């Protein structure tokens, strides 16, 4: 093969590699746009009643813009419209979050938080008590109120549980600091978290309803997370000749897959047998 032909093949290989890269980037942009449209439509159908007419129209218009951009192969336009839809959808995420917070506050606005005794008072120690003082106080109460020493005494059992809970919180430096700053709300996951005011779910969970299908597992109805994720990419390393790289070629490869066995139906036993 002449030197000019080899050089031409090398140039073609670089050219095709660049084209392949651009194609992959376009496919990624289209996949992201498709996923965003699907997620926002789903969230809009479930939570659209929380928006006013103008907000809803703005999101619907952004969806149409993305769908229109997807009719072309203009990667930049697809990405720009997807970004615009992301921005427009933030208002929906905020409304979903606000609704979740209102529901959580309604559920936790019960006397249980107020009825809880101060942990320091439960153990009978001062707020500046040392770890050793807290441990000693707990041991004393545990010995006094342990259910084994107070059979058929529900009140003693309740006092034992209170002492145990107080010790578990105050013996942990991080939990104690949160309790000192925010009270029971700082350590009870069922109450709005004092440190951030976001509660157990957090602001990201509200946006997870919208963006979860794209960024890794959204939230379904009832607050349960979906287990639907995009599968991992398959990568296959194969050596080819310079000529094949320049001109292109077709070949067969083996792709590993998992399938249920028709014989044992996944049990590992022979047909008609059991393990």
Buried (B, 14 or more C-beta within 10 A) or exposed (E): EEEEEEEEBEEBBEEBEEEEEEEEEBEEBBEBBBBBBEBBBBBBEBBBEBBEEEBBEBBBEBBEBBBEBBEEEBBEBBBBBBBBBBEBBEBBBBBBBEBBBEEBEEEBEEEEBEEBEEBBEBBBBEEEBEEEBBBBBBEEBBEEBBEEEBEEEEEBBEBBEBBBBBBEBBEEEEBBEBBEEBBBBBBBEBBBBBEEEBBEBBBEBBBBBBBBBBBEEBBBEEEEEEEEEEEEEEEEEEEEEEBBBBEEEEEEEEEEEEEEEEEBEEEEEEEEEEE
